[in-house]
Amino acid sequence: MNVASVPHTKIPVSVIVMTKDEEQNIAKCLRSVRDFAEVFVVDSGSADRTCALAEGMGGKVIAFRWNGKYPKKKQWCLENLPFAHDWVLYVDADEEVSPQLSAEIRTLVGAGPRHAGYFVGYDYVFLGGVLSHGHRVYKLVFLDRRKARFVEYDDLDIATALEIELHYQPRIQGSVGRLRGRMLHNDHKSLFQFFDRHNRYSDWEALLRRRGALVRPDDPQPGVRTTLKRIFAALPCKGPVAFVDSFLLKGGFMDRRAGFHFAIARAFYYWQVGVKMRGLGPRRAEGSERGEGTA
C-alpha cells in the first residue's frame, strides 16, 4: 500500500478551548489543534464573531452561562461536555499548541500514558517578541478527565471573581508528569486589556491571600517549583524580588526591551497584591504562592 494514501488519523484526545470575545485569537488557536479528534469551544456569550469563526473551522461550540456558583467553567466542562475521549487538553483561545507538542501527545496516547496528568510549558509573547529567558510558566492542562477535579475556593463573593478557575492547578488522582513540547501564549489583544486583566486578578488574589484561602500545600507543581513558590510566598517585598527573579536570575535581560518591561509588569502585579492586602486590614492567615498567573 502506498503510505501517502493512508488517511491521517486524528489524535484521540478532546480539546477544550475557553472563549469570550476572542475573534482576534480563535482562528490561530484552532489551526494549532486541527490534528485532534475533538475540539470543544466553550463560549461565554461572545458578542463578536468568535462562535461563527469557531464553527466555520469545525469546532463544537458549546454555550456556557455561569450561574454565580460552583462549578466554575473548567470543572463544568469536565462534568457536562459530551466527551468522546477520556484524555482532555485545555487550551486558552490566546494559546497555540506547537507541532512538537501535538506529536508528543499522539505518541504518548498511543503508547498509554504513565501518569494521570501532565504539565505543559509555555512560550510567552510580550511586546511582539517571545520571552526566551525571563518567563517560564507550566500548567497542568493535559489530563485524564476521570481523575481530575478543580478545587472550589472561597471566592464567590469577590466582586472581581471570574467564571473561570484562576491561577491554580486541578487536583489529580495519581501521579503527574511533564511534557517536552510547549504551547505559545500570544494574545493579540491590547496592552490596555493585559493590565486591566492583571488589575482584576490582583484584586482576587489579594482577597484570597488575606483569607488564607490560597493555602493548598498539596497543589501539584513540576520539579522544584513547589518549593520555590513556597519560599517566594514567605518573602516580604515580593515586587522587587519578582523583578530580580525575572530580569536577572532567569536571564530576562537577554530578552532585551521586552524582558525588562515584562519584569516590571510582573513586579507591579505583586506590588498590587501586597498593597491591596494591606488595605484590607489585619491579616487572617498567610497565603501561599499559587498557580502560574504572572509568576
Secondary structure as UniProt FT lines:
FT   HELIX           3..5
FT   STRAND          11..19
FT   TURN            23..25
FT   HELIX           26..32
FT   TURN            33..35
FT   STRAND          36..43
FT   HELIX           50..56
FT   TURN            57..58
FT   STRAND          60..63
FT   HELIX           73..80
FT   STRAND          87..92
FT   TURN            93..94
FT   STRAND          95..97
FT   HELIX           99..111
FT   STRAND          117..126
FT   TURN            127..128
FT   STRAND          129..131
FT   STRAND          137..144
FT   HELIX           145..147
FT   STRAND          148..149
FT   TURN            156..157
FT   TURN            159..160
FT   STRAND          171..172
FT   STRAND          176..185
FT   HELIX           191..211
FT   TURN            212..214
FT   TURN            217..218
FT   TURN            223..224
FT   HELIX           225..234
FT   HELIX           238..244
FT   HELIX           245..249
FT   HELIX           252..255
FT   HELIX           256..278
FT   TURN            279..280
FT   TURN            293..294
//
